[in-house]
Amino acid sequence: MFLNKIDIKSVYTNSFIQLFSIIIIVLFIVYYHVNISARNVLWLQTYPVRAQLSLANIKCSDSSPLWLIDILKYQVRNNAPSNQIAYIDPQGQLHHCENGYVGKYPLLSNAVTEQTRFRFASVTKLWTSDAILSLIKDGKLSLDTKVSDIITEINSPKDTRINDITIGQLLLHRAGFDRYSVFGQDMFGIGKDICPNHIEGLNDITLGFDPDSKTSYSNLGYCLLGEVISRANSHKPYTDIIAHQYDFANTSLRFISNTAMPDEVFYNHVETGLTGYADIYTAFDYDGLASAAGLSGNAIELAKQVKSMANQLAPNILSLDAEVSCDASQIAECYGYAMLPYQPTGKSATVYYRDGNLLGLSSLVAVDEQGSVLALLSNGTPNTGVDHNVKMMLYEQMIAAR
């Protein structure tokens, strides 16, 4: 009888523990189902596991330099589980490596290949710069052409300095637009909606500084350059002009929109704010940013097109303005007409960079003086913000390969 009582008590205890466990599990599921921000935080905390799975899935073309793999591993450690890298060496040979998965869940989606689509972010500006420089070499524009002579909506600016902004100043990010001011039109929604749909709004803004007095990175400036390209081509859409001029029909290059393309990689970003709903697709007006951050494709196509641009007669994407003084030993200080030169000392070699970052993705192109080109596309960004260490790594490897 005594044993029976113990057995019954044990059964009730076990049942209570099981019921309590079920309730805890249900509450856990309900909490993370309802609280999207908390679910996104939990997802971010699983990154070390996803990173290891991505690192186990690295593939390279035959005879690729081993340091390409080192770059991919570095990117994975910096919050980018999926990457492509393409390298055209000093002898003109193409090498490439890829890692990670196309979809959000490792092992449950296809592996990234050399054909997987990534967004280029601000690396897009290379096409805008190259197209403007082509117009200059064709005699249709000059670096000193005033933007107001081309974009006639600029007709009565309250800040008269806007009348004198030149094409060259837009290329060099020296036109007076401060991206963090109310008139900056930063990509993250700071400032007024001016370009491309309300260009007459330029008549109402105040510049952040005198044109040509300093450098301040500007997406608005490159949107205006896109409009200049349109006006110089009978008002055809910028996207149509670029697609035709650079033969997009025979490449994977495409302009993006506010939805993912079927062959596009996922991006390692989730919103951990109040709603948890914001994502890379809804955060930006991609139609308005076409000439500043609107392109997508793969690293191989990117490297090939940049190689072609760098081989053009000067002024080209590697050209600098001799009148602009800057310190090229600082890796992100000197803006040329398209790229930033890096030269650690006055006697060392120079490598030119153009990078880009959006929520959940980063892009980077490097060109050295011998014509080698490297393109790196990643589906994540470091938690600490822009990381210049990868540029230093690329510099050392590209110079050593000469």
C-alpha positions as CSV (number, residue, x, y, z in Angstrom):
1,M,0.0,0.0,0.0
2,F,2.8,2.3,0.9
3,L,4.6,1.5,-2.3
4,N,1.4,2.2,-4.3
5,K,1.2,5.6,-2.7
6,I,4.8,6.3,-3.7
7,D,4.1,5.1,-7.2
8,I,1.1,7.3,-7.6
9,K,3.0,10.3,-6.2
10,S,5.8,9.6,-8.7
11,V,3.4,9.4,-11.6
12,Y,1.8,12.8,-10.6
13,T,5.2,14.3,-10.2
14,N,6.4,13.1,-13.6
15,S,3.1,14.2,-15.2
16,F,3.5,17.7,-13.6
17,I,7.1,18.0,-14.9
18,Q,6.0,16.9,-18.4
19,L,3.1,19.4,-18.4
20,F,5.3,22.2,-17.1
21,S,7.9,21.4,-19.7
22,I,5.2,21.5,-22.5
23,I,3.9,24.8,-21.2
24,I,7.4,26.3,-21.2
25,I,8.0,25.1,-24.7
26,V,4.7,26.4,-25.9
27,L,5.3,29.8,-24.2
28,F,8.8,29.9,-25.8
29,I,7.3,29.2,-29.3
30,V,4.5,31.7,-28.8
31,Y,6.9,34.4,-27.5
32,Y,9.3,34.1,-30.5
33,H,6.4,33.8,-32.9
34,V,4.8,37.0,-31.7
35,N,7.9,38.9,-30.9
36,I,9.6,39.2,-34.2
37,S,12.5,41.4,-32.9
38,A,13.3,38.8,-30.3
39,R,13.2,36.0,-32.9
40,N,15.6,38.1,-35.1
41,V,18.0,38.5,-32.1
42,L,17.9,34.7,-31.6
43,W,18.6,34.2,-35.3
44,L,21.7,36.5,-35.1
45,Q,22.9,34.5,-32.1
46,T,23.0,31.3,-34.2
47,Y,25.6,32.9,-36.6
48,P,28.6,30.9,-35.3
49,V,26.9,27.7,-36.3
50,R,25.9,29.0,-39.7
51,A,29.4,30.4,-40.2
52,Q,31.0,27.0,-39.7
53,L,28.6,25.4,-42.2
54,S,29.5,28.1,-44.7
55,L,33.2,27.6,-44.2
56,A,32.8,23.9,-44.9
57,N,31.4,24.8,-48.4
58,I,34.2,26.7,-50.2
59,K,34.9,26.0,-53.9
60,C,37.5,27.5,-56.2
61,S,38.4,27.4,-59.9
62,D,41.6,25.4,-60.8
63,S,44.9,26.9,-59.8
64,S,43.3,29.8,-57.8
65,P,45.7,31.5,-55.4
66,L,45.2,30.2,-51.8
67,W,44.9,33.7,-50.5
68,L,41.5,34.0,-52.2
69,I,40.2,31.4,-49.7
70,D,41.8,33.4,-46.8
71,I,39.8,36.4,-47.9
72,L,36.5,34.4,-47.9
73,K,37.3,33.0,-44.5
74,Y,37.9,36.5,-43.2
75,Q,34.5,37.7,-44.6
76,V,32.7,34.8,-43.0
77,R,34.2,35.7,-39.6
78,N,33.0,39.3,-40.3
79,N,29.3,38.3,-40.5
80,A,29.1,37.4,-44.2
81,P,28.2,33.7,-44.5
82,S,28.1,33.7,-48.3
83,N,30.7,35.3,-50.6
84,Q,32.1,35.4,-54.1
85,I,35.6,36.6,-55.1
86,A,37.0,36.9,-58.6
87,Y,40.6,37.9,-59.4
88,I,42.1,38.7,-62.8
89,D,45.9,38.3,-62.2
90,P,48.7,40.3,-63.8
91,Q,48.8,37.8,-66.7
92,G,45.1,38.2,-67.4
93,Q,44.1,34.8,-65.9
94,L,40.7,34.7,-64.2
95,H,40.4,32.9,-60.8
96,H,37.4,32.7,-58.6
97,C,36.1,31.2,-55.3
98,E,32.7,31.0,-53.7
99,N,31.3,29.8,-50.3
100,G,28.1,29.6,-48.5
101,Y,24.5,29.0,-49.5
102,V,22.0,31.0,-51.6
103,G,19.1,30.7,-49.1
104,K,18.8,31.6,-45.5
105,Y,19.2,28.1,-44.1
106,P,22.5,26.3,-44.6
107,L,22.3,22.8,-46.0
108,L,18.6,23.3,-46.9
109,S,19.4,25.6,-49.9
110,N,21.6,25.5,-52.9
111,A,25.3,26.3,-52.6
112,V,26.5,29.7,-53.8
113,T,28.1,29.4,-57.3
114,E,30.0,31.8,-59.5
115,Q,26.6,32.7,-61.1
116,T,24.7,33.6,-57.9
117,R,23.5,37.2,-57.9
118,F,24.6,39.8,-55.3
119,R,23.7,43.4,-55.1
120,F,26.6,45.8,-55.8
121,A,25.6,48.7,-53.6
122,S,27.8,51.8,-54.2
123,V,30.2,49.9,-56.5
124,T,27.4,50.8,-59.0
125,K,28.9,54.3,-59.1
126,L,31.7,53.0,-61.3
127,W,29.3,52.6,-64.2
128,T,28.0,56.1,-63.6
129,S,31.5,57.6,-63.5
130,D,32.7,55.7,-66.5
131,A,29.7,56.8,-68.6
132,I,30.3,60.4,-67.6
133,L,34.0,60.2,-68.5
134,S,33.0,58.7,-71.8
135,L,30.8,61.7,-72.5
136,I,33.7,64.0,-71.6
137,K,36.1,62.1,-74.0
138,D,33.4,62.3,-76.7
139,G,33.3,66.1,-76.3
140,K,29.7,66.2,-75.1
141,L,30.7,67.4,-71.6
142,S,33.7,68.7,-69.7
143,L,34.7,68.4,-66.1
144,D,34.0,72.1,-65.8
145,T,30.5,71.9,-67.3
146,K,28.0,73.4,-64.9
147,V,25.3,70.9,-63.9
148,S,22.7,73.7,-64.2
149,D,23.5,74.0,-67.9
150,I,22.4,70.4,-68.3
151,I,19.7,70.0,-65.7
152,T,17.6,73.1,-66.5
153,E,15.2,72.6,-63.6
154,I,18.0,74.3,-61.6
155,N,16.9,77.8,-62.6
156,S,16.4,79.9,-59.5
157,P,18.2,78.4,-56.5
158,K,18.0,80.3,-53.3
159,D,21.6,79.2,-52.6
160,T,23.3,80.7,-55.7
161,R,26.3,78.4,-55.2
162,I,24.3,75.6,-56.7
163,N,24.4,77.4,-60.1
164,D,28.2,76.8,-60.2
165,I,28.4,73.1,-59.3
166,T,30.4,71.3,-62.0
167,I,30.4,67.7,-63.3
168,G,33.9,67.3,-61.9
169,Q,32.8,68.3,-58.4
170,L,30.0,65.8,-58.5
171,L,32.4,63.0,-59.5
172,L,34.8,64.0,-56.7
173,H,32.1,64.3,-54.0
174,R,33.0,68.0,-53.7
175,A,29.8,69.7,-54.8
176,G,28.7,70.9,-51.4
177,F,26.2,68.2,-50.5
178,D,26.4,67.1,-46.9
179,R,24.8,63.6,-46.8
180,Y,24.0,64.0,-43.0
181,S,22.3,67.3,-43.3
182,V,18.5,67.8,-43.9
183,F,19.4,68.5,-47.5
184,G,21.8,65.6,-47.9
185,Q,19.5,62.9,-49.4
186,D,21.4,60.1,-47.7
187,M,20.4,56.6,-48.8
188,F,18.9,55.9,-45.4
189,G,16.1,58.4,-45.8
190,I,17.8,61.5,-44.4
191,G,16.9,64.6,-46.4
192,K,14.4,65.6,-49.0
193,D,13.3,63.5,-51.9
194,I,15.0,65.4,-54.7
195,C,16.5,63.1,-57.3
196,P,15.4,61.9,-59.7
197,N,11.7,62.7,-59.4
198,H,11.8,66.2,-57.8
199,I,14.9,67.8,-59.1
200,E,13.3,71.3,-59.0
201,G,13.8,70.9,-55.2
202,L,17.4,71.8,-55.7
203,N,16.2,75.4,-56.0
204,D,15.1,75.2,-52.4
205,I,18.1,73.6,-50.6
206,T,21.1,75.1,-48.9
207,L,24.5,73.5,-49.5
208,G,26.5,72.2,-46.6
209,F,29.7,73.8,-47.7
210,D,31.2,75.8,-50.5
211,P,31.7,73.6,-53.6
212,D,35.3,72.4,-54.1
213,S,36.2,73.4,-50.5
214,K,36.2,69.9,-49.1
215,T,35.1,66.3,-49.8
216,S,31.9,64.8,-48.5
217,Y,30.5,61.5,-49.9
218,S,27.2,62.1,-51.7
219,N,24.7,59.8,-53.2
220,L,22.6,62.8,-54.3
221,G,25.6,63.9,-56.4
222,Y,25.7,60.6,-58.2
223,C,21.9,60.6,-58.8
224,L,22.4,64.0,-60.5
225,L,25.2,62.5,-62.6
226,G,22.7,59.8,-63.6
227,E,20.3,62.6,-64.7
228,V,23.2,64.2,-66.7
229,I,23.7,60.9,-68.5
230,S,20.0,60.8,-69.3
231,R,19.9,64.4,-70.6
232,A,22.9,63.9,-72.7
233,N,21.2,60.9,-74.4
234,S,17.9,62.5,-75.4
235,H,16.3,62.0,-72.0
236,K,16.4,58.2,-72.3
237,P,16.2,56.5,-68.9
238,Y,19.6,56.1,-67.2
239,T,19.0,52.4,-66.7
240,D,18.4,51.8,-70.4
241,I,21.4,53.8,-71.4
242,I,23.8,51.9,-69.1
243,A,22.3,48.5,-70.0
244,H,22.9,49.2,-73.7
245,Q,26.3,50.9,-73.3
246,Y,27.7,48.0,-71.2
247,D,26.0,45.2,-73.1
248,F,24.0,43.9,-70.2
249,A,22.1,41.6,-72.5
250,N,25.1,39.4,-72.7
251,T,26.0,39.5,-69.0
252,S,24.3,38.7,-65.7
253,L,24.2,42.4,-64.8
254,R,20.8,43.8,-63.9
255,F,19.3,46.8,-62.1
256,I,17.6,45.8,-58.9
257,S,14.3,46.7,-57.4
258,N,12.5,46.5,-54.0
259,T,12.1,42.7,-54.4
260,A,14.6,39.9,-54.5
261,M,15.5,38.3,-57.9
262,P,15.0,34.6,-58.3
263,D,18.8,33.9,-58.6
264,E,19.7,36.3,-55.8
265,V,21.5,35.4,-52.5
266,F,19.8,36.1,-49.2
267,Y,21.3,38.9,-47.1
268,N,22.4,38.3,-43.5
269,H,20.5,41.1,-42.0
270,V,17.4,41.1,-39.8
271,E,15.7,44.1,-38.1
272,T,16.1,44.0,-34.3
273,G,14.3,47.3,-33.6
274,L,10.7,47.8,-32.5
275,T,8.8,46.1,-35.3
276,G,11.4,43.6,-36.7
277,Y,9.9,44.0,-40.1
278,A,12.3,46.3,-42.0
279,D,14.6,44.6,-44.5
280,I,17.0,45.4,-47.2
281,Y,14.3,45.3,-49.9
282,T,12.0,47.9,-48.2
283,A,14.6,50.2,-46.6
284,F,15.6,51.9,-49.9
285,D,14.2,53.5,-53.0
286,Y,16.1,51.5,-55.5
287,D,14.6,53.3,-58.5
288,G,15.8,56.6,-57.1
289,L,19.2,55.1,-56.3
290,A,19.8,53.4,-59.7
291,S,22.9,55.5,-60.6
292,A,24.3,55.3,-57.1
293,A,23.6,51.8,-55.8
294,G,21.3,50.0,-58.3
295,L,23.2,47.2,-59.9
296,S,23.5,43.5,-59.2
297,G,25.4,40.6,-60.8
298,N,28.3,38.3,-59.8
299,A,31.9,38.8,-59.0
300,I,33.2,37.5,-62.3
301,E,31.1,39.9,-64.4
302,L,32.0,42.7,-62.0
303,A,35.8,42.1,-62.3
304,K,35.6,41.8,-66.1
305,Q,33.7,45.1,-66.5
306,V,35.9,47.0,-64.1
307,K,39.0,45.6,-66.0
308,S,37.5,47.1,-69.2
309,M,36.8,50.4,-67.6
310,A,40.3,50.6,-66.1
311,N,41.8,50.0,-69.6
312,Q,40.1,53.0,-71.2
313,L,42.0,56.1,-72.2
314,A,42.4,58.7,-69.5
315,P,40.5,60.2,-67.8
316,N,39.2,56.8,-66.6
317,I,38.0,55.3,-63.4
318,L,41.6,55.3,-62.0
319,S,42.1,59.0,-62.8
320,L,42.7,61.6,-60.0
321,D,42.3,65.3,-59.9
322,A,45.8,66.8,-59.6
323,E,44.4,70.0,-57.9
324,V,42.8,68.1,-55.0
325,S,45.2,67.6,-52.2
326,C,44.8,64.5,-50.0
327,D,46.7,61.8,-48.1
328,A,46.8,58.6,-50.1
329,S,48.4,56.8,-47.2
330,Q,45.0,56.9,-45.5
331,I,42.9,54.1,-47.1
332,A,39.6,55.9,-47.4
333,E,40.5,59.6,-47.8
334,C,41.3,60.4,-51.4
335,Y,38.5,60.4,-53.9
336,G,39.3,60.2,-57.6
337,Y,36.8,60.5,-60.4
338,A,35.6,57.0,-59.5
339,M,37.9,55.1,-57.1
340,L,40.1,55.8,-54.1
341,P,43.8,55.4,-54.3
342,Y,45.8,53.8,-51.5
343,Q,49.6,54.2,-51.4
344,P,51.1,53.5,-47.9
345,T,54.3,55.5,-48.6
346,G,55.4,57.7,-51.4
347,K,57.6,55.0,-52.9
348,S,55.1,52.1,-52.6
349,A,52.7,50.8,-55.3
350,T,49.2,52.2,-55.5
351,V,46.0,50.1,-55.4
352,Y,42.6,51.7,-56.2
353,Y,39.4,50.8,-54.4
354,R,35.7,51.3,-54.7
355,D,33.5,49.7,-52.0
356,G,29.8,49.6,-51.1
357,N,27.7,48.7,-48.1
358,L,24.0,48.3,-47.5
359,L,22.0,46.5,-44.8
360,G,23.2,42.9,-44.9
361,L,25.7,43.2,-47.8
362,S,29.1,44.6,-48.8
363,S,31.0,44.9,-52.1
364,L,34.6,45.8,-53.0
365,V,36.6,46.2,-56.1
366,A,40.4,46.7,-56.2
367,V,42.6,47.5,-59.2
368,D,46.4,47.8,-59.1
369,E,48.8,49.6,-61.4
370,Q,49.5,46.5,-63.4
371,G,45.9,46.1,-64.3
372,S,45.0,43.3,-61.9
373,V,41.4,43.4,-60.7
374,L,39.7,41.8,-57.7
375,A,36.0,41.8,-57.0
376,L,34.5,40.7,-53.7
377,L,30.8,40.4,-53.0
378,S,29.5,39.4,-49.6
379,N,26.0,38.9,-48.1
380,G,26.8,40.6,-44.8
381,T,28.6,43.5,-43.1
382,P,30.7,43.6,-40.0
383,N,28.9,44.3,-36.8
384,T,31.5,47.0,-36.1
385,G,30.7,48.9,-39.3
386,V,33.0,49.5,-42.3
387,D,36.1,47.3,-42.0
388,H,39.2,48.4,-43.9
389,N,41.3,45.4,-42.8
390,V,40.2,43.4,-45.9
391,K,41.5,46.2,-48.1
392,M,44.9,46.0,-46.4
393,M,44.9,42.3,-46.9
394,L,44.0,42.7,-50.6
395,Y,46.7,45.3,-51.0
396,E,49.4,43.0,-49.7
397,Q,48.4,40.0,-51.8
398,M,47.9,41.9,-55.0
399,I,51.2,43.7,-54.7
400,A,53.0,40.4,-53.9
401,A,51.5,38.8,-57.0
402,R,53.1,41.3,-59.4
